[in-house]
Amino acid sequence: MIIGGSASQKLAAKIAKELKTTLIPIETRKFPDGERYIRIKGQLEDKAIVVQSTGYPQDENLIELFLILKNLKSMGIKKIKVVIPYFGYGRQERRFKSGEAVSATIISQLLEFAGADKVFCVNLHENNITDFFKIPAYDLSAMPPIADYIQKTLENPVIIAPDKGALGFAKEIAEILNCGYDYLEKTRISPEVVETKPKSLDIKGKEAVIIDDIISTGGTIVNAVKILKEHGASKVLVSCVHPVLVEDALLKIFAAGVDDVVATDTLQSEVSVISVASIIAEALKKD
């Protein structure tokens, strides 16, 4: 049986459809003081899959997830697999300054305490987060469904990472599509001047796809769009796994001249047109 938290109900329904299994209804609401109320309805089994992203509002979604897990355990559910498409508090996976809380480690421990037996995430911000769990934890890649969308949408794409850190995503998609890929490299021309351009590819007249794991404020993407336009790209598509998109990020990206912005449904947004339900369902089947 599958239970969808309030942050991932549509995705949970899609996963249930892929697995041809029961979707259990859940009632969630707030008390006047902001505290969460959780009630799980329907006929329960001895195993469950809980689907809940822990993006904004992170604290509310995490508390809801902890309440669901502990509640299921208290109702006699023996095994719980937890699907966290977007893993909130994943940016701090080590201590950079004395006294800092390593949030990724703490959340991992709390998930185990709450009753998770296995955890499935999608494109964690840092790969080593899976090592923080004492239970089995998996980091799934959303690049195959993103590649499938690109293949259906563009005729001759080139995949561009906005910086070297995202090069692995660009390479993975390019290998699936058998097309070129590159990243934007900064070169210091003088103490005052820094030039940013594709490291090796000539993108003039080509359909460029910018790929990243997270788009938050959109600043990096805006810069990348402008550079690709200046270098003659005939079309620029922006794609990401997790559309955090705070404040006016989406507006800024479109104002930079992008043709379209698409993302997966790890988080619910107006650009979440690519579903990760199939890759999650496949991983759950294999496990």
Sequence and secondary structure as in RCSB ss.txt:
>XXXX:A:sequence
MIIGGSASQKLAAKIAKELKTTLIPIETRKFPDGERYIRIKGQLEDKAIVVQSTGYPQDENLIELFLILKNLKSM
GIKKIKVVIPYFGYGRQERRFKSGEAVSATIISQLLEFAGADKVFCVNLHENNITDFFKIPAYDLSAMPPIADYI
QKTLENPVIIAPDKGALGFAKEIAEILNCGYDYLEKTRISPEVVETKPKSLDIKGKEAVIIDDIISTGGTIVNAV
KILKEHGASKVLVSCVHPVLVEDALLKIFAAGVDDVVATDTLQSEVSVISVASIIAEALKKD
>XXXX:A:secstr
 EEE TTSHHHHHHHHHHHT  EE EEEEE TTS EEEEE S   SEEEEE    SSHHHHHHHHHHHHHHHHHT
T  EEEEEESS TT S  S SSTT   HHHHHHHHHHHHT SEEEEES SSGGGGGG SS EEEE  HHHHHHHH
HHH SSEEEEESSGGGHHHHHHHHHHHT  EEEEEEEESSSS EEEEESS   TTSEEEEEEEEESS HHHHHHH
HHHHHTT SEEEEEEEEE   TTHHHHHHHTT SEEEEETTS  TTEEE  HHHHHHHHHH 
